[in-house]
Amino acid sequence: MRSLSHARIAATTSLLIVFFGTISVLVRALSHDAFGAATGFLTGLIVTPIIASPVEWLVHRYVYHRSFVLSRRIYAVHLAHHHLYFPTWRYVTGGPARRIPILGKRLSVPQISRWKNGITYIAHFGFYMTLGAALIWLPAWLLAHSVPFLVGSVLATIVISNLFIVVHDAIHRPGSHRLLETQAWFCFLDEHHYIHHVDTEANVNFLLPLADWLFGTLRRDLTTEELARHGPRKAAKSHVSGAGEPALPSTSINRASITLA
């Protein structure tokens, strides 16, 4: 994989911001009749996933995969997800979602109760929605001052935030969301995410790979060496093991990396 170009990321992000700003200003100029409202609403629906893609990429790479003081907990949980719960040799598991606790020190003990898993789901969903509110809705409102445009953006963010969680569950728990798993786009994202588990510097987007393509981190294939070490996705998906418990004991990787003092 080629080295990451921060200049490319900065330039592309700037262009996307200009694009979003231009669209928002154009929306502001729409007529205040039914046609203008419908156009603004549809524009919000369409533009939001485009802008959400670089947001997803930047948060995933620099919050989930980098350890900073303010994001240490998120980093620890995500590290446990990759190396403790779903290493490539135990990429899938069975049963309902048993989410990694977002509070407490024992990341090696997944949550079993339905209400705790529900609270964790709400916390993840709320985190994504908060990012959307701060980085997409607020600028959209300030620039366009259009209620239909804002409503379209909010609706798109709700759908995207839920899909982040549901599609991720479906990838690592085959059979848990059978309707999703029959979709052609799901197969693409399944392969896309497996490559990310092999190479965490690639395929940083999970749901919206536009930024991976724009930033130069998109990978479609594994090398011969990677396939020899990790195996292809189909082989990894064919061995459903356990019911959400860790694939490894917590002492098998750097314990300091997955627990908090």
Order of alpha helices (4+ residues) and beta strands (2+ residues): alpha-alpha-alpha-alpha-alpha-alpha-alpha-alpha-alpha-alpha-alpha-alpha
